[in-house]
């Protein structure tokens, strides 16, 4: 699924962080934003994810504005993993991944056989099947991040947004997460838009890099 950022302006109140930025991400591509701290990488990703309302311009998913799309429909097309996230203390890997199916069954319908099938498939793909009953709080950093990525994949999105998915991880875990993203992109054809601060990691896993400086 193609993603177009068209003359996008974004920021906080009178503080404009992104100014008339335009960029196209091809279907099935991994594109990573790089740049110095405070340049607007995360602000841009939050605006693409509809967490922030744009101050101008548009974000288009196959030609449709994400900010005008039905929320439930958008959640089936686009998944986002923010930099900071948390789960209930007693949450297990399986229960976390099951949360990713929420856009498909909502509040009032119990998970279907297909929902359960998707969860099992994602647990297997992310090498979490043996950890499915373990609490999130008892996982290593790399395992925990894999579980969160698995949750977003359970949405069966066409576009995946990742904000600093290797933050707070040691070097081995960073490579583990990046290799997982690359493998899932190849196997599922998901378009990936990501923010990374490590240039070597970004170059290792991305089809293209987009450097941001001075709001552009």
PyMOL commands that set and color helices and strands:
alter all, ss='L'
color gray80, all
select helices_A, chain A and resi 41-48+71-77+93-99+102-105+113-125+129-131+136-138+141-153+171-188+199-205
alter helices_A, ss='H'
color red, helices_A
select strands_A, chain A and resi 3-12+15-25+30-34+56-61+64-65+78-81+159-163+191-195+208-211
alter strands_A, ss='S'
color yellow, strands_A
deselect
rebuild
show_as cartoon
